[in-house]
Structure formats: structure tokens, C-alpha cells
């Protein structure tokens, strides 16, 4: 039987108290962005009674119901440092665990290319000021992530968690990339840097960072056609 506990945490700058169980759903930031309120009245895309709390990749993906804070789960492997911030959704009512919800979770776990989920495979990042987009870990270069396209450079980089705005700067009207490496590069690695720089600097910047679903607006119908 799941134990429950009244906990308080911060949501959008406000202190919120809620009753949670030790059943936790961990969901990626990219998927969560499609589940956020869709209007000023706070209407959610999903119809379940959930509260969420952001965590960083240094924190646990499980909650200890015996304490008032997030503790580590020794039985779970640590999240990958290449993964952006994740979020925890706490199930507050036992009857929320419907067959429909379990089927939905099963669909979400379908694998895509490169070991990622099918949903993430069809997301792309449009970069504006670059303050909210990860240089290496977000799919902002023609829908691909640089840590996959240029894995060797990613392994050598000292800035794996840097944002686009931190990596790309403008000097005297020219854009440049602030590369920092763990060691001196070989000639063939320098040539790879030139290719990577060319791709990065050609990306057209929008007014603000945002997630896009392929080349169109997300719909359940389009997602359904991808899965059948």
C-alpha cells in the first residue's frame, strides 16, 4: 500500500501544499511543455489531478515519503548528464491509475532512433536568444542534437551543459563560437570543428526559444499516424 504525506514545494514562485504518494512519474521537459496550461485560465491538456515539481539532473528521480525533501534512489541509475531538466508528476489519487493512463505510458515508452523516445524524435528546437536552449543537448540544428552529430567533439568539450547564448557570441558584427576543449585537438578533429561551426552559424534564429512538432502544429491525429 502506498504511503502518503502532505508536502509543500514551490510552483511558479508560490508555495503549494499537496498530498502525494511514493508513486512518482518522471517525465522529460520536452514532453511536459506539451502538457502545460493552454490558456490564462490554467486549462491543462491532460485531465488528471497532478502537481509537478522541477528537478535537475543532479537530483533524484524518486521521492522519500518519510522525509520532507527529495532523496536519492540507490536502486536507480543516475540520470544522464546529457539529459535536460526533468520533472516529477505526483499521482495524488489512487483511482488515477486507469487502464487508459497505463496504455498512454506504454505508448510513451516506444523507442525511437538512437535509443530516444518516438515523441522526442519528432520534436525540434527553434532558437531565438538561446538562453533556454542547450547547445549540445537540444535538437536545434535542423532537428538534430550536436552531441549525436558530433559525439567526438561533445566528449572533448568543457561546456557540455552550456546554453546556446553562452556558446555563440558576436564580436564586431561577426558571430563566433566559444569552443573550450579538454586537450589540444588533432588536425582531423579541428576539421570536424569547422564542419560543426558551419552548421551552427547557419541556423536562423527566431525571436524566442520554443519547441516545434516536426514542421507543423502538434495534433493527436498526426501522432497516431506515426505509431500505426
Buried (B, 14 or more C-beta within 10 A) or exposed (E): EEEBBEBEBEEEEEEEEBEBBBBBBBBBBBBBEBBEEEEEEEEEEEEBEBBBBBBEBEBBBBBBBEEEEBEEBEEEEEBEEBEBBBBBBBBBEEEEEEEEBEEEEEEBEEEEEEEBBBBBBBBBBBBBBBEBBBBBBBBBBEBBBBBBBBEBBBEBBEBBBBBBBBBBEEEEEEEEBEBEEEEEBEEEBEEBBEEBBEBBEEBEBEEEBBBBBEEEEBEEEEBEEBEE
